[in-house]
Amino acid sequence: SAIEDIHPNTMKSSAHSHSSDAGLAVDSSNADSSVETGIVAGDVHEERDEIKEVQKLAKKETSYIRLWRLVVILSLLVTGAVVSTLTFVFLKAEEQDDYVDAVSTFLDSSFSW
């Protein structure tokens, strides 16, 4: 079962003990556990290579994610700076125009008798 595959040492010994006609009990739990788990020396080496490949791929993808995160943050900062600068320039020009209009209106109304 799945639990026996995960923990082969906790298998019930009565399920893996066989009696012979001479009354001797033979425990086959060690042989059964290697067959049940399916791990042999070659599989372990291939599994380690796969783990290294997955870790290598994960590092590569993580670096791409960090790069794109930096690109997004920089683009947000640049966009914010450009919008703020354009807003400041536009409002400064509007304020200058409003000031000129106000002074012109005041001077025209003050001296037009």
Secondary structure, DSSP 8 states (H G I E B T S, - for coil): -HHHHH-GGGS-HHHHEEE-TTS-EEE-HHHHHHHHHT--HHHHHHHHHHHHHHHHHHHHHHHHHHHHHHHHHHHHHHHHHHHHHHHHHHHHHHHHHHHHHHHHHHHHHHS--
